[in-house]
């Protein structure tokens, strides 16, 4: 097939962290004049809520006039939603969090006196919740890379547990 050229690009990629953005670059093409594709990621935080009440961890109850308490340490998940190929460690870094998947939290709560048998005391994971969008810019070329595409994810959510919140409620 004269005049046809096949482009072969390696499927592996390398990651380089530069000035707060991740650049994932493919190795040189098998064809010396073939394209080199690289990516640059960024994270834009839309909102931050501290003292956010996450998942329920435990409950206790007592009869009218009684109290109950929590005294334990549990492992709670740190959730970080990803998109567009950005890594968990990159997004966590942009949120100023550890990329670890879990956190140990300790509860030391005693309920107020129960005023009815229809009440329940609950323990919740408490921490910081952030919403954000991930942007990926795609560049072609090695010497003078040219921006060829920009993609932005939908809104993503992350939760970083920092402790336990306890609250009285109804059953």
N, C-alpha and C positions, 0 to 999 in steps of 0.2 A: 504494500500500500504506500506508494510514493507520495510524498507531500504531507503525509499525516504524521503527527507527533503525539506520542502518548505522554501525559504528565503523570508522574508517579510521586506522590507525596507520602512521606512516612507518617504513620498513624500515631506514633508516640509523641509526647510533647514534654517540654521542660517548663518549670515554673520559676519565675524570678520576681522577687518582691522589691518594688522600687517606689519610693516616696508615697507609701500608703496605698498603692494600687498593685494588684497582681497582674503580671504580664505572663501569659502562657504562650510560649513560642514553639512552633514546630521546627524540627531540625531541618537542615538544608534539604532541598528537593534532590531526588536522585538525578534529575536533569538539572545541570548547572544554571540554566536560564529559566527554570521553572519558578513559580511563585512561592514565597514564604509567607505564611499567615501567622499573625500574632494577635493576642487579645489583651485588652486592658479593662479591668473591672473597677467599678466604684460603687459605693453604697451611700444612699441619701436617706438619712433618718427623718421620718415624717412626724413621729410623736414619741414621747417618753413618759411613762407613767410609773412613778415610784410608789411603793406601798401597795402595789397591785396584788389583789387576792387571787391566787391560782387555784389549783385543784384541792379538793377536800382530802385530808389525810387521816382523820380519825373523828369519832364522836364519843360522847359519854353522856349519861343522864343520872339524875337522882330524884327522889321523891320531893314533894313540896317541903321547903325549909332546908334541904340538903345541898351539898356541893359535890363536885367531882373535879378531877384534875388530869393533866397530861404531863408526863415527865419521860421523854424518850428522845432518841436521835434517829432520824430516818434519812434515806437517800431519795432525793427528788430529781427528776429530769430537768436539765437545762435544754430548752427547745430553741432551735435556730432553723428557720425555713430557708431553703436554698433555691436557686434558679439560675438558668443560663450557663451552667457549668462552673459557677463560682464555688470555691471550696469552703467548707465549714470553718477552717482556721482563718481564712481571709475575712469572711463576714464577721466572725467573732472579734477579730482584731479591730475591724472598723467600728464595731459596737463598743469597743474597749472592755471586752469580756474575755474570759478564758474559753477555749474551744472544747473543754471537757464536757462530756455528755451528762454528768450528774454532779450534784452538790449535796453535802450532808447538812441537814438543818436540825436544830434542837428545839424541842417544845418544853416549856416550863410555865404552864398556865393553870390557874385554879379558877373555877367558875364563881360567879356571884351566887347567892342563895337562889334556888329554884322557887318561883312563886306559883307554879302550877305543874301538873304532871304532863302537860302538853309541850314542855320545853325540852330542848336538846342543846348541848354545848359542842361546838365544832372547832376543829383545828384545820387550818388551811395553810398551804405553802404561800409565802408572801415574798415579793421581790419586785424587780423592775421589768416592765413590759415595753418593748419598742416595736414600732411599725416602721418599715423602710422599703425602699425599692432598690433593686440591683440593676446597674447599667453595664452592658458589655459593648465595647468598641472593638471592631475587627479591622485590622490593618493588613495590607498586602505590601510586600517588598521588604528588603533587608536594609539597604543603604538609606533610602528616603521613603520610609513606609507611608502608604497612602490610606487614609481612612476610607473603607469601603462599605461599612454598615455600623449602625448604632441600634441596639435593642435594649429595651427597658422592661423589667419584669412587672407583674402586677404587685400589689401591696403584699409584703411578707411580714410575718410576726415572729418575735423572739421573746422568750421569758427566761430571766435569770433569777432563780430563787436565792433569797438572802436570809430567810428566817421563817418563822411560823407566826401566824395571827390566829387568835382564838376569839370566838364570838358566840353569844347566846342567841338561840333562835327557836322557832317552833318546829315541831315534828311534822 
